[in-house]
């Protein structure tokens, strides 16, 4: 149940806070006063699209808050609609998506808009109504259809053109033979070959450089001798003990460096044949990368890409070579999936056909309550499974043939048929919101609609926006929405009406006047009769 609704800066509503109770509450007021904005506020709490145009001129954002009782739990839903940027949603003070807000609100409120009864005119809407009323589970059917789609996708990936498959297989065999002949194993082989080529290509210069370095280090009077002489000069002299130790270490380090340079120089070999082999191998790797390397954003493939392609090509070739066997297996899987679809469609069709008479009887019963006592509703389901061809037919008068509601119903009859259907579909919903579902209705029919909504409010909360005094009179509470203009700005206010204020509003709804004693007497009589009290 919606126990409190707070709205700020939404359309012409500046600030409004309503505390609501159980039963039927009527929202009334002049056209354009802002009644429907309160319904719009509730729809925002249910995840409806947030339009920045809803923000009141001069305000930065509109805020809607709703406090609900869900059994013993209290739930607070909030929606913020800024003038610029995306709307924000909160559930119990925590940030949430509009989708999450809608999912939470779906079990709290069912909202029927002004033109919802026109949904009766479409086959999909009538089918959804039957499924909802009967609790038809469409999950197994959708899962079976999804399995068929998945098999079809995999069959399509196999390829259906035998010639195209053969050509692709030949190309893959050639490419794999080339890759296998290259005997690729190390994704970093090209870097290792690059280093080896550098050594081989410059072998003479490398050895000459080593000789020059060794000469500089080891010849008479060279670097090592100079360091040794300095060390000898400082040896045994306390002020220079640390320096002498460091010179000793430097001499040892120079000896190690000289040994390493000598060993490296001896390892450098002038091998033209090996150099040629390295260069040919490097070129082969370059060619393979160009042909099979996946080019990333910078346009340069790698040997790792080539190795990955080899794996993918082998997998694809295996698929092509085993195409017939795989296709046969998938064909068998598809046949089984189609059988599951047929079984699920038959189950849905049976459920729809079994539920159709009960839905028709329930709606017909509500039509009697809505002053259409001679009307009869029929719900038909097509013979072909899953029975998607659902039609709601109406015979508005005794003896009249049952025809599609679009052809058989007047505006008022269509509205009442839609309301009757809604009364069946919302039997388990704690809060119902109706926005002018009484359009096109008057007189005795209006009284019947008011009485039906009042009865509906005996075991749940019902909010209805109405222009009919006959409907508002049956409400347990009435909220009047008024519009004021001051300082060039127009704002709306909503307040619960009691006593004479409610009689005055009903008289306005009846006659357009609040100062007529006769209209006020009529309003008081209507209210007393609707509330089951003796007229004053």
C-alpha positions as MATLAB code, in Angstrom:
seq = 'XXXXXXXXXXXXXXXXXXXXXXXXXXXXXXXXXXXXXXXXXXXXXXXXXXXXXXXXXXXXXXXXXXXXXXXXXXXXXXXXXXXXXXXXXXXXXXXXXXXXXXXXXXXXXXXXXXXXXXXXXXXXXXXXXXXXXXXXXXXXXXXXXXXXXXXXXXXXXXXXXXXXXXXXXXXXXXXXXXXXXXXXXXXXXXXXXXXXXXXXXXXXXXXXXXXXXXXXXXXXXXXXXXXXXXXXXXXXXXXXXXXXXXXXXXXXXXXXXXXXXXXXXXXXXXXXXXXXXXXXXXXXXXXXXXXXXXXXXXXXXXXXXXXXXXXXXXXXXXXXXXXXXXXXXXXXXXXXXXXXXXXXXXXXXXXXXXXXXXXXXXXXXXXXXXXXXXXXXXXXXXXXXXXXXXXXXXXXXXXXXXXXXXXXXXXXXXXXXXXXXXXXXXXXXXXXXXXXXXXXXXXXXXXXXXXXXXXXXXXXXXXXXXXXXXXXXXXXXXXXXXXXXXXXXXXXXXXXXXXXXXXXXXXXXXXXXXXXXXXXXXXXXXXXXXXXXXXX';
ca = [
       0.000    0.000    0.000;
       1.175    3.518   -0.835;
       1.048    5.311    2.506;
       2.810    8.561    1.592;
       3.580   10.366   -1.659;
       5.843   13.432   -1.768;
       6.272   15.414   -4.988;
       8.311   18.548   -5.603;
       8.892   20.645   -8.727;
       7.016   18.285  -11.042;
       5.105   20.219  -13.702;
       2.825   22.711  -11.963;
       3.292   20.960   -8.613;
       5.592   22.995   -6.383;
       5.441   20.977   -3.175;
       2.882   18.331   -2.329;
       2.784   15.624    0.319;
      -0.127   13.215    0.611;
      -0.715   10.676    3.360;
      -2.915    7.956    1.913;
      -4.903    5.176    3.512;
      -6.500    1.919    2.419;
      -9.653    1.662    0.330;
     -10.736    3.854   -2.573;
      -9.266    7.365   -2.840;
     -10.554    9.700   -5.543;
      -8.312   12.385   -7.046;
     -10.461   15.198   -8.404;
     -10.085   18.744   -9.670;
     -10.565   20.957  -12.689;
      -9.075   19.895  -16.002;
      -5.407   20.912  -16.048;
      -5.177   21.275  -12.293;
      -2.522   18.579  -12.052;
      -4.391   15.400  -11.111;
      -2.680   13.340  -13.784;
       0.699   14.668  -12.605;
       0.168   12.721   -9.385;
      -0.326    9.591  -11.478;
       2.768   10.573  -13.467;
       4.678   10.832  -10.188;
       3.648    7.275   -9.275;
       4.609    6.037  -12.744;
       8.078    7.549  -12.265;
       8.398    5.485   -9.086;
       7.581    2.444  -11.212;
      10.463    3.115  -13.616;
       8.638    5.074  -16.328;
      10.665    7.173  -18.763;
      11.799   10.415  -17.147;
      11.257   13.499  -19.339;
      13.164   16.646  -18.438;
      10.140   18.668  -19.614;
       8.363   17.468  -16.453;
      10.645   19.641  -14.292;
       8.826   22.774  -13.097;
      10.070   25.977  -14.786;
      12.753   27.598  -12.660;
      13.629   24.397  -10.805;
      16.773   22.324  -11.338;
      15.167   18.930  -10.722;
      11.922   17.206   -9.833;
      11.829   14.739   -6.950;
       9.216   12.058   -6.273;
       9.233    9.884   -3.147;
       6.847    7.111   -2.245;
       6.631    5.202    1.030;
       4.974    1.800    0.723;
       3.973   -0.938    3.126;
       4.709   -4.360    1.677;
       3.332   -6.749    4.261;
       5.269   -5.926    7.423;
       8.089   -4.227    5.512;
       8.381   -0.560    4.656;
       9.782    0.316    1.223;
      10.819    3.791    0.075;
      11.191    4.445   -3.659;
      12.671    7.704   -4.956;
      13.078    9.160   -8.440;
      14.988   12.348   -9.251;
      14.528   13.955  -12.679;
      17.111   16.692  -13.389;
      16.624   19.369  -15.991;
      19.922   18.262  -17.522;
      21.427   14.789  -17.426;
      20.096   11.347  -16.571;
      17.474   10.626  -13.951;
      18.442    8.932  -10.699;
      16.629    6.190   -8.818;
      16.859    5.005   -5.224;
      15.390    2.032   -3.371;
      15.381    2.448    0.414;
      17.933    5.224    0.058;
      20.373    3.167   -2.009;
      21.191    4.041   -5.594;
      19.457    1.825   -8.154;
      18.741    1.645  -11.872;
      15.339    2.555  -13.290;
      14.970   -1.123  -14.183;
      15.591   -2.193  -10.591;
      13.118    0.459   -9.442;
      10.519   -0.919  -11.866;
      11.092   -4.486  -10.685;
      10.641   -3.473   -7.045;
       7.570   -1.390   -7.769;
       5.901   -4.010   -9.991;
       4.794   -6.002   -6.973;
       3.521   -2.927   -5.152;
       1.402   -1.010   -7.683;
      -0.510   -1.687  -10.882;
      -1.214    1.474  -12.897;
      -3.919    1.727  -15.561;
      -3.514    4.819  -17.730;
      -6.140    6.950  -19.412;
      -6.191    4.993  -22.659;
      -5.285    1.541  -21.378;
      -8.684    0.139  -22.377;
      -7.691    0.696  -26.012;
      -5.153   -2.116  -25.519;
      -8.163   -4.419  -25.827;
      -8.137   -3.682  -29.531;
      -4.869   -5.546  -30.232;
      -4.440   -9.311  -30.401;
      -1.067   -9.270  -28.528;
      -2.648   -7.353  -25.627;
      -5.594   -9.750  -25.479;
      -3.199  -12.702  -25.551;
      -1.141  -11.197  -22.719;
      -4.332  -10.639  -20.725;
      -5.325  -14.296  -21.081;
      -1.816  -15.486  -20.162;
      -1.750  -13.264  -17.109;
      -5.193  -14.299  -15.950;
      -4.393  -17.987  -16.384;
      -0.803  -17.814  -15.180;
       0.391  -19.399  -18.430;
       4.108  -20.184  -18.182;
       5.748  -19.188  -21.467;
       9.260  -19.930  -20.183;
       9.562  -23.521  -21.510;
       8.305  -22.445  -24.942;
      10.808  -19.597  -25.148;
      13.640  -21.864  -23.999;
      12.721  -24.462  -26.660;
      12.640  -21.800  -29.364;
      15.977  -20.453  -28.176;
      17.474  -23.948  -28.533;
      16.286  -24.141  -32.161;
      17.799  -20.720  -32.847;
      21.094  -21.819  -31.301;
      21.227  -24.969  -33.447;
      20.394  -22.938  -36.558;
      23.226  -20.555  -35.722;
      25.684  -23.438  -35.383;
      24.459  -25.009  -38.620;
      24.947  -21.700  -40.381;
      28.491  -21.468  -39.041;
      29.307  -24.856  -40.593;
      28.569  -23.531  -44.058;
      26.093  -25.011  -46.471;
      27.995  -24.745  -49.784;
      30.018  -27.922  -50.405;
      32.201  -26.199  -53.027;
      32.959  -23.287  -50.689;
      33.829  -25.726  -47.916;
      36.201  -27.638  -50.191;
      37.953  -24.457  -51.314;
      38.308  -23.223  -47.744;
      39.657  -26.630  -46.629;
      42.275  -26.660  -49.433;
      43.449  -23.184  -48.454;
      43.686  -24.141  -44.802;
      45.678  -27.299  -45.622;
      48.162  -25.242  -47.645;
      48.517  -22.680  -44.864;
      48.932  -25.310  -42.161;
      51.553  -27.139  -44.251;
      53.497  -23.903  -44.571;
      53.239  -23.231  -40.846;
      54.183  -26.795  -39.899;
      57.201  -26.672  -42.228;
      58.340  -23.532  -40.415;
      58.381  -25.533  -37.148;
      57.429  -22.541  -35.031;
      57.675  -23.086  -31.292;
      59.049  -19.981  -29.617;
      57.007  -16.755  -29.947;
      60.249  -14.811  -29.182;
      62.410  -16.579  -31.792;
      62.631  -13.477  -33.997;
      64.133  -11.458  -31.138;
      66.752  -14.165  -30.470;
      67.662  -14.325  -34.184;
      67.987  -10.555  -34.300;
      70.570  -10.652  -31.488;
      72.460  -13.538  -33.114;
      72.577  -11.755  -36.481;
      74.037   -8.686  -34.833;
      76.889  -10.794  -33.445;
      77.561  -12.698  -36.678;
      77.312   -9.720  -39.015;
      79.904   -7.703  -37.103;
      82.254  -10.489  -35.895;
      85.548   -8.841  -37.063;
      84.668   -5.487  -35.534;
      83.584   -7.183  -32.309;
      86.972   -8.934  -31.987;
      88.874   -5.746  -32.810;
      86.940   -3.880  -30.153;
      87.752   -6.583  -27.614;
      91.455   -6.433  -28.469;
      91.509   -2.654  -28.055;
      89.795   -2.911  -24.708;
      92.196   -5.572  -23.455;
      95.174   -3.492  -24.631;
      93.883   -0.468  -22.721;
      93.404   -2.499  -19.603;
      96.414   -4.781  -19.550;
      99.346   -3.207  -21.437;
     102.314   -1.766  -19.570;
     101.425    1.539  -17.994;
      97.746    1.070  -18.839;
      94.705    1.308  -16.582;
      95.400   -1.720  -14.397;
      99.056   -0.739  -13.753;
      98.019    2.784  -12.797;
      95.488    1.507  -10.304;
      98.003   -0.990   -8.871;
     100.626    1.780   -8.441;
      98.114    3.999   -6.652;
      97.131    1.146   -4.361;
     100.785    0.391   -3.534;
     101.425    4.071   -2.724;
      98.608    4.164   -0.189;
      99.063    0.702    1.309;
      99.727    0.705    5.053;
      98.886    4.381    5.560;
      96.044    4.709    8.040;
      94.480    7.932    6.659;
      94.071    6.209    3.294;
      93.056    2.730    4.431;
      89.531    2.958    2.997;
      90.804    4.365   -0.315;
      93.417    1.623   -0.542;
      90.734   -1.038    0.007;
      88.586    0.433   -2.753;
      91.562    0.504   -5.133;
      92.198   -3.156   -4.323;
      88.579   -3.925   -5.246;
      88.865   -1.920   -8.459;
      91.970   -3.844   -9.531;
      90.125   -7.130   -8.912;
      87.099   -5.829  -10.851;
      89.304   -4.814  -13.785;
      90.821   -8.300  -13.805;
      87.284   -9.794  -13.947;
      86.200   -7.456  -16.755;
      89.305   -8.244  -18.742;
      88.617  -11.968  -18.346;
      85.026  -11.577  -19.511;
      86.028   -9.481  -22.536;
      88.675  -12.046  -23.477;
      86.173  -14.951  -23.169;
      83.528  -13.101  -25.174;
      86.014  -12.247  -27.906;
      87.085  -15.886  -28.170;
      83.378  -16.880  -28.532;
      82.832  -14.536  -31.485;
      83.080  -16.677  -34.623;
      83.144  -15.463  -38.184;
      80.554  -17.895  -39.707;
      79.135  -16.650  -43.051;
      77.036  -19.787  -43.517;
      75.361  -19.429  -40.135;
      74.828  -15.718  -40.808;
      73.099  -16.545  -44.081;
      70.904  -19.161  -42.365;
      69.905  -16.704  -39.645;
      68.986  -14.063  -42.208;
      66.889  -16.505  -44.238;
      65.105  -17.685  -41.092;
      64.382  -14.120  -40.047;
      62.914  -13.324  -43.451;
      60.735  -16.440  -43.264;
      59.385  -15.319  -39.903;
      58.703  -11.820  -41.278;
      56.754  -13.349  -44.166;
      54.736  -15.568  -41.831;
      53.865  -12.655  -39.579;
      52.778  -10.610  -42.588;
      50.536  -13.427  -43.879;
      49.144  -14.924  -40.674;
      49.800  -12.477  -37.869;
      46.695  -10.734  -36.600;
      47.282   -7.028  -37.030;
      46.384   -5.150  -33.820;
      45.649   -1.438  -33.590;
      49.243   -0.473  -34.418;
      49.208   -2.642  -37.538;
      52.064   -4.953  -36.461;
      51.459   -8.660  -35.934;
      53.645  -10.983  -33.881;
      54.845  -14.582  -33.910;
      52.430  -15.219  -31.048;
      49.629  -14.188  -33.423;
      50.937  -16.636  -36.029;
      50.948  -19.472  -33.504;
      47.380  -18.598  -32.472;
      46.265  -18.571  -36.087;
      47.743  -22.034  -36.577;
      45.583  -23.356  -33.720;
      42.470  -21.649  -35.108;
      43.148  -22.904  -38.625;
      43.557  -26.475  -37.385;
      40.265  -26.250  -35.480;
      38.450  -24.825  -38.492;
      39.892  -27.479  -40.819;
      38.806  -30.204  -38.410;
      35.305  -28.711  -38.438;
      35.238  -28.633  -42.231;
      36.589  -32.163  -42.595;
      34.019  -33.467  -40.117;
      31.249  -31.299  -41.587;
      28.960  -34.103  -42.666;
      29.112  -35.826  -39.313;
      28.662  -32.559  -37.420;
      25.833  -31.465  -39.709;
      24.062  -34.784  -39.180;
      24.453  -34.417  -35.414;
      23.129  -30.864  -35.510;
      20.229  -31.904  -37.735;
      19.302  -34.538  -35.163;
      19.649  -31.977  -32.372;
      17.442  -29.557  -34.313;
      14.776  -32.203  -34.845;
      14.742  -32.925  -31.113;
      14.545  -29.195  -30.352;
      11.619  -28.799  -32.767;
       9.828  -31.619  -30.972;
      10.357  -29.755  -27.713;
       8.960  -26.591  -29.338;
       5.914  -28.485  -30.533;
       5.357  -30.008  -27.086;
       5.729  -26.612  -25.393;
       3.396  -24.972  -27.926;
       0.813  -27.686  -27.344;
       1.066  -27.173  -23.565;
       0.600  -23.405  -23.933;
      -2.304  -23.922  -26.327;
      -4.024  -26.302  -23.907;
      -3.529  -23.884  -21.023;
      -4.945  -20.965  -23.017;
      -7.978  -22.888  -24.240;
      -8.682  -24.216  -20.756;
      -8.433  -20.719  -19.233;
     -10.466  -18.838  -21.856;
     -13.975  -19.717  -20.531;
     -13.037  -18.839  -16.952;
     -11.656  -15.443  -18.026;
     -14.787  -14.772  -20.090;
     -17.061  -15.658  -17.163;
     -15.072  -13.502  -14.727;
     -15.145  -10.445  -17.024;
     -18.840  -10.965  -17.764;
     -19.507  -11.045  -14.015;
     -17.760   -7.718  -13.517;
     -19.670   -6.209  -16.465;
     -22.895   -6.951  -14.613;
     -21.513   -4.945  -11.685;
     -20.728   -2.127  -14.134;
     -24.324   -1.756  -15.399;
     -23.844   -4.019  -18.419;
     -26.028   -6.793  -17.065;
     -27.035   -8.058  -20.488;
     -23.504   -8.114  -21.885;
     -21.613  -11.294  -22.517;
     -17.891  -11.766  -23.082;
     -16.319  -14.621  -24.976;
     -12.618  -15.419  -25.239;
     -11.586  -17.484  -28.235;
      -8.270  -19.203  -28.886;
      -7.103  -20.324  -32.338;
      -6.860  -24.024  -33.145;
      -3.195  -23.854  -34.148;
      -0.774  -24.222  -31.239;
       0.374  -22.366  -29.220;
      -2.935  -20.582  -29.600;
      -1.509  -17.129  -30.277;
      -4.702  -16.085  -32.059;
      -6.562  -14.883  -28.965;
      -9.644  -12.698  -29.328;
     -11.882  -11.089  -26.708;
     -15.421  -10.780  -28.060;
     -18.294   -8.742  -26.644;
     -22.033   -9.112  -27.060;
     -23.226   -5.850  -25.435;
     -26.890   -6.832  -25.385;
     -28.903  -10.046  -25.004;
     -29.313  -11.773  -28.338;
     -26.540   -9.745  -29.998;
     -23.732  -11.683  -31.627;
     -20.358  -11.651  -29.915;
     -18.008   -9.485  -31.977;
     -14.471   -8.145  -31.452;
     -14.643   -5.399  -28.840;
     -13.438   -2.819  -31.362;
     -16.610   -3.429  -33.402;
     -19.146   -4.263  -30.700;
     -18.396   -1.716  -27.979;
     -19.193    1.978  -27.739;
     -16.683    4.226  -25.992;
     -18.322    3.731  -22.613;
     -18.754    0.000  -23.138;
     -15.119   -0.347  -24.178;
     -13.993    1.534  -21.058;
     -16.127   -0.673  -18.816;
     -14.984   -3.850  -20.573;
     -11.388   -2.743  -20.067;
     -12.089   -1.992  -16.417;
     -13.776   -5.373  -15.938;
     -10.770   -7.123  -17.480;
      -8.455   -5.122  -15.265;
     -10.417   -6.102  -12.194;
      -9.784   -9.745  -13.078;
      -6.083   -9.278  -13.867;
      -5.247   -7.267  -10.743;
      -6.876   -9.552   -8.207;
      -3.568  -10.048   -6.377;
      -2.213   -6.494   -6.579;
      -2.139   -4.519   -3.255;
      -2.458   -1.053   -4.853;
      -4.305   -0.130   -8.044;
      -4.130    3.266   -9.747;
      -6.745    4.186  -12.373;
      -6.337    7.351  -14.446;
      -9.718    8.414  -15.850;
     -10.871    4.884  -16.692;
     -14.425    6.255  -16.506;
     -14.056    8.318  -19.700;
     -17.196    8.191  -21.829;
     -19.340    6.961  -18.924;
     -22.203    8.770  -17.230;
     -25.488    8.352  -15.407;
     -26.318    4.919  -14.079;
     -23.103    3.459  -15.557;
     -21.028    6.003  -13.627;
     -22.726    5.006  -10.383;
     -22.051    1.348  -11.188;
     -18.378    2.074  -11.873;
     -18.098    4.006   -8.618;
     -19.776    1.196   -6.698;
     -17.471   -1.412   -8.307;
     -14.341    0.589   -7.496;
     -15.575    1.130   -3.963;
     -16.109   -2.600   -3.555;
     -12.655   -3.237   -4.979;
     -11.261   -0.953   -2.300;
     -12.608   -3.088    0.517;
      -9.590   -5.374    0.468;
      -6.919   -3.216   -1.171;
      -5.883    0.339   -1.917;
      -7.367    1.943   -5.034;
      -6.518    5.405   -6.379;
      -8.668    6.798   -9.188;
      -8.446   10.057  -11.108;
     -12.016   10.942  -12.042;
     -14.209   13.765  -13.320;
     -17.376   11.967  -12.229;
     -18.988   12.861   -8.931;
     -20.800    9.514   -9.043;
     -17.427    7.755   -8.877;
     -15.774   10.105   -6.361;
     -18.723    9.771   -3.969;
     -17.960    6.088   -3.400;
     -14.386    6.850   -2.306;
     -13.394    6.476    1.314;
     -11.205    9.573    0.879;
     -11.129   12.352   -1.689;
      -8.117   14.458   -2.652;
      -8.822   17.782   -4.313;
      -6.242   19.217   -6.678;
      -6.426   22.970   -7.210;
      -4.391   25.389   -9.308;
      -3.365   28.906   -8.261;
      -1.575   31.702  -10.082;
       0.488   34.231   -8.136;
       3.337   36.456   -9.163;
       3.164   35.173  -12.718;
       3.689   31.544  -11.609;
       1.107   28.769  -11.610;
       1.239   26.026   -9.010;
      -1.003   23.151   -7.950;
      -1.825   21.910   -4.503;
      -3.375   18.623   -3.409;
      -5.226   18.207   -0.129;
      -7.558   15.673    1.456;
     -11.130   17.012    1.491;
     -13.395   16.535    4.500;
     -16.911   17.541    5.407;
     -18.219   20.574    3.577;
     -15.076   20.848    1.462;
     -15.829   17.457   -0.046;
     -19.485   18.338   -0.628;
     -18.411   21.585   -2.303;
     -16.037   19.687   -4.625;
     -18.725   17.154   -5.531;
     -21.154   19.963   -6.318;
     -18.560   21.517   -8.617;
     -18.181   18.166  -10.367;
     -21.973   17.850  -10.727;
     -22.869   21.331  -11.892;
     -19.703   23.315  -12.331;
     -20.750   25.530   -9.409;
     -19.961   25.510   -5.713;
     -22.340   28.288   -4.638;
     -25.561   26.586   -5.709;
     -27.596   25.347   -2.760;
     -29.416   22.885   -4.997;
     -26.145   21.482   -6.369;
     -24.712   21.173   -2.874;
     -27.821   19.402   -1.663;
     -27.573   17.002   -4.596;
     -23.878   16.438   -3.818;
     -24.609   15.768   -0.140;
     -27.354   13.310   -1.076;
     -25.084   11.516   -3.580;
     -22.293   11.266   -1.014;
     -24.602    9.985    1.701;
     -26.118    7.339   -0.554;
     -22.717    6.203   -1.802;
     -21.352    5.977    1.724;
     -24.442    4.092    2.910;
     -25.595    6.887    5.207;
     -29.030    8.519    5.343;
     -29.212   11.803    3.458;
     -29.298   14.907    5.563;
];
